[in-house]
């Protein structure tokens, strides 16, 4: 059952029929223009509805199911931007099932989300549990989540407007899983790079959390160092590095009480489809990476750029070894082959030419004077090179400015292969 905090403003009661109509009719409009045009409209809280429009615009592709539900209330656009997507939330929901009981059964009786926020992760993960407890310190956020979860029919979720660690230390709650998404900014709103500096401090709280549940799933930003986080947490069974479209979105640490602190976790790279299913995956360990044998060489018929998740996970040598690729240089992280590999987890291109970093030579392969430019271990900026080489952005040619193993600087001119 959703235990809703006592409402003290409209955020707990949703939008009126008139407000929902306004949002629907202006969902694609410019919010600044709407504010000016309708600031004197009677019987309409223009600030409120414009904030809803702005937030829904952010959520259109990130949270399509929530976007289509006109009754839901959205937090400020920044919160939507920083929160989980529907795809990554669905992936986590599948992860807690796969980490306990296979075959689509309930993952267990009880899930605790100690950093509830907007409630997206909590909502999708809770579907695998008989009961879920959501903790959130901020009253307005908790009220909004309680209202939305009730609208979504998540009657098995209990909302607690409390600081989770204090509450659990006083009255521990037995659970099967605990989920945490600690904030990655300090009191001065500066980004932090260590998990121990996030809020709440999961590292210090780990013994308390493991007294409540044998399994813990921790989400972090890709900005945090994976190896340092594994060392801080200890007992990490798996690390999931999650990508959506071209970006690395988040890193998940699966911790169990029966995993030895000396265990070498499996790093699982997962590039997702929009529905949260896996488009491409790559598993390895740090010892695998250290043992992988890699050949270095010059660009061949095809060039490959790894997905951002592979780079974040540090699969620089493993991916070359696994796919039988030649690496351009130790630090360039571009790969090449004479055979086309359609299943490579990243982007693949057909090589048109290999040029010196010279405008005249490059323009021989750019009849329209434009190209998409990427730098890999090349001492310059994209903006400076575009200006220097007089190349506009766009077109069907892709330039990779890079450095070979012998230190030579060059540009690989490519295009998408006919087979892709």
N, C-alpha and C positions, 0 to 999 in steps of 0.2 A: 504494500500500500504506500502511496506517496503521501508522506507527512509534510504538509505545506506550512512554512513559516507564516506567521500572521502578516497579512498584507498591509502596507501603509501608503501605497500609491498605485497608480494605474498599471505599473509593470506586473502586478500580480493578477490582473483581470483581463489582460489582452487588449485587443483593438475593438472598437465599436464597428458596427456594420458599415457606417459611413467612412470610417478610417480605412477599413479593409478595401472598400471600393476605390478610395483615392489611391491607395498603394498599388492596387491592381492596374488602374488606368494610367499610372505614371511610373510604372516599374522600370522603364528604360529611359526615363528623362534625366536630364542633368540636375543634380540635387541643388546646386547653387542657384540655378535659374528658378527652380521651384520655390525656394525660400523667398526670393524677391517677388515673384509673381503672386504668391498666395499668402504673404505675411499678414495681410489684413482680413483673411477669410474668416467669417463668423462660424462658430460651432466646429472649428477645426484646430486642433493643436498641431500647427504646421511643423514645429520643431520635432515633435514626437514622430509624425508620419514620415518626415524626410529622413530622420535617422533610421527608421525601419527600411525605407527604400534603399538608402546607401548600404546598409548591412546586407539586405537581400541581394543587391547587385554583386557584392563580394561572394555571396553564398551560391549564386546561380549554378556554377559548375562544380564548386567545392562540396556543396551539400544539396544536391538536386532534390532529394526527397523532402527535405525541410523547406527548401525554397518554394516548392509547389503547395505546401500546406499554409493556407492563408491565415489560419488561426494562431500560428506560432509567433512568439515574440523573439526578436533577435537582439543580442547585445550590441554594443558599438562596433562599427566596421573593423576596428583594429583587433578586437577580440575574435571576430570571425576569421580574420586574416591569420591570426596566430594560433587558432585552435585547429584541432584535427579535421581532416577531410572525411567525407563519408567513406571513401575507398580505404583509407588507412584505418579507420575505426572498424570497418567490416573485417579487415585483415586481422586486427587484434582480437576481434570476437572469435574468428576461426582459430587463432593461435591458442587461446585459453581452452578451447574445446580439444584441439589437437594435443595440447600439453597434458591432458588428463584422461579423457575418455573419447575414443574414436567413434565414428559412425553417426555423428550428429546428435548424440545424447547430451543431456545436461552436463556441464563441466563440474557441477557440484551444487551444494545447497546455498552457499553464500559467497558473494563478491563484495569487497569493500573498495570503494574509490575514495582515496584520501585527498584528492585534489580536484574535486568535481567540475568546477568551471562551468562552461556552457552546457556540459552534459552529453556531448556527442559520443565520446568514447564510452561513457557510462551506459548510455542508452543501448548501443549495439552490443556491447559486451554482456550486459545484463540479461540478454535474451537466452543465454546459455545457463542461467542460474535460477534457482527457485526464489532467492531473495537477494537484494542488493542494497547496500547502504552507501549513500552519497554524502560526503563531507565537503562543506564549502564555508570559508570564513566570512566572505563578504555577503551581507544580508540581501542586497539587491540582486546579486548574481544567483544566490540560492533561491530567492523568490521566483526569479525568471525561469530558472531550471525546473523548479517544482511545477510551475504552471505548464511549461512546455511538455514535460514528461507526462503530466496528467492528460494533456491533449492527445499525446501519442499513445495513450493507453498503457503506459508502463506502471501499472498499479502495484507491482511488486518491489518498487524502489522506495526506500525511506530516505527522506531529505533531512540532513542534520546541519543546521547553521552553526557549526562549531569548528574550532581548530582540531584537526583529526588526531594529531599526536598527543595532545593534552587529554583529549577525551579517551583515547585508547589506553593511555598510561594509567588513568584512573579506573576505567572500566573496560578491560580487554574484551573484544568480541571475537569469538572463534569463527574462522572463515576458511574457505578453500583457496581463495586467491585474494591478493591485494594489488590494486593498480595505483600507480603514482606517476604524475606528470609535473615534476617540480618546476617552479618558475626560474627562469634563467637570467634574472636581473637582480642586482643588489639593491639596497635601500636608496642609492643615488641613481637607480635606473640604468646602471652600467651593465653591459653584458658580461657574464662570467664564463670561464673556460673549464672550471673544475666542478664536478658533481657535488662535492662537499660544500661549495659556495652557493648552491641553489637553495631555494626555499619551497618546501621544507627540506632540512638536511637529512636526506635519505641514508647517507653513510652512517651518521651517528645514530639514527633511529632504527637501523636494520635489526638489531637484537629484539627491540620491542615489536616490530612488524612481524618478525619470524616467530614470535611467541603467539601471535594471533593467527597466522596462516603459513602453511608450508611452501607456498608458491607466491612469488612476487614478480610483477611485470612493471618495469620502470621505463618510461619514455623520456628521451632527451633530444635536444636539438643536435643537428649534425655538426654544430660548432664545437661541441665538447669532444675531447680526445677519447677515443675508444679504449685504448690500452690503459690509460690512466683511470678511466671509469671502472674497468674490469678489476684493476688492482685495488681501487678504493672499496668496491662493493664486496669482492670475494664471493665465492660460491656461485659465480655466473655460469650457467649451463650453456646458454646460447646467446648470441648477439645477432639481432635481425636489423639489417641496414635497409631501409625502405625507400624506394623511389617511385615517383609518379610522374608520367610524361618525361621531361628531360631533367628533373630535379631530384636530389636526395632530400627527402622530406623529414625523416626522423630516424632515430636509432632506438631499438628496444633491447632491454636486458632482461632475460628470463633467469630468475634466481630461485633455487630450491634449497631447502634446509639440508637435504641429503647429498648435495654436490660439494665435494671437497674443495677447500680454498685453493688447492694446487691444480685443480682441473683446468685443462686447456679448452676454453669454450670454442664451439663451432661458430664461425661467422657465416651467416646466411644472408646473402644479398638477394633482395626481392624487388623486382620492378613490377608494379601493379597495373592492372587494367582499371577502368573507371569503376567497376563493380567490386573491387577489392580482391579479385582473383589474381593469380600470379601470371604475368606475361612472360617473364624470364627469371631464372634463378641461378645462383652460383654459390656453392658451399665450399669452404676451405678453413684451414686453421693456420695459425702463425707458423708452426713448424712446416706445414705444407708450403707456405710462401718462402720460407728460408731455404728449403730443399729444392725448389723448382729450378730446373735448368733452362736458361734462356739464351737464345742466339741473337746477336745483334747484326743488323744489316741495313742496307739502303732500301728506299721504297720500291716495291714491286708492283704487281698489277692492281692490287686492291689495298686500300688503307682503312684502318679501323680506329675509331675513337671510343674508348670505354665509356659506359654510362657513369654519371656522377657517383652512383652508389658504389661501383667497383673502386673508384678512386678513393672515396671516403673510407671504405673497408680496408684499403691497402692491398688489393689483389693485383699488384703490378706485375709480378713474375708468374703467379699461379695462372692467370688468365692466358698468358702467352703459351705456357706449357700445356694447359688443358686443351687449347684450340689449335696447337701446332703452329703458332704464329712467330714471326720474326719481329723483334722489338727494334724500333728506330734508334733508340739510345737509352741508357739507364734512367735518365731523368726526364725524358720527353713524353713517355706514356702514350705513344702512338705505335700501332702494330701494322704489319703488312703480310701479304701472302700472294701467291700466284693463283690460288683457287678461291672462289667466292664462298664465304661462310655466312649464309643468311641467318643463322641462329646466334650470331655473336651478340652478347648483351651490350649493345651500344649502337653507334652509327657506323655504317660501312659505305665506302665510296670507291668508285672506279678512278684510277689514277690517269689523268690526261697528260701531265707533264711534270717534270721536276726542274725548277728554275732557280737561278740565283736571286737573291732579294733585290731585284732591279726592276724599276718601273717599266722600262722599255721592253725587257724580256717578258715580263708578266702580261703586258697589254697585248702581246701577240696571241694570247689565249683568252682574252676577254674582249670580244668584239663589241659588247655593249658598254664596256668600261665600268662594270660593276661585278661584285662578287661578295660572298659571305666569308668573313675572315675569322680564323681562330689561331691563337698563339699557344704553342706548347714548348716551354723552355726556350723562349726567344726574348732577347733583351730589348723590349720596346713595348709600346701600348698600341692597341688597335686604332685608337684615334690618331695617333702620330703617324702610323703606317698608312692609314687611309689618305691622310693629307700628303704624305711624302710620295706615295705611289699614284695619287689622283684616282682612287678607286671608290666608287659609290657603293652603298650597301644594297644587297639583293641579287637577283639573277639566279641562274642555275649552276653557277660555278662556285666551288668551295675551296678556299685557300687555307692551307695549314703552314704557318711559318714556324719552323722548328730548328733544332740543332742536332746534328748527327753525332755518333759516338766519338768521332775524331775531332769534334769541335766545329765542323763546317756548318755555316748557316745557310738554309735553303727554304724554298717555298714549294710545297706539293700542291699542284693544281688538280682538283678532282671534280667529279660530278656524280650524281646518284646513279648507281648501276642499273642497267635495263631490267635486271632480274628482281629488283626490290619493288 
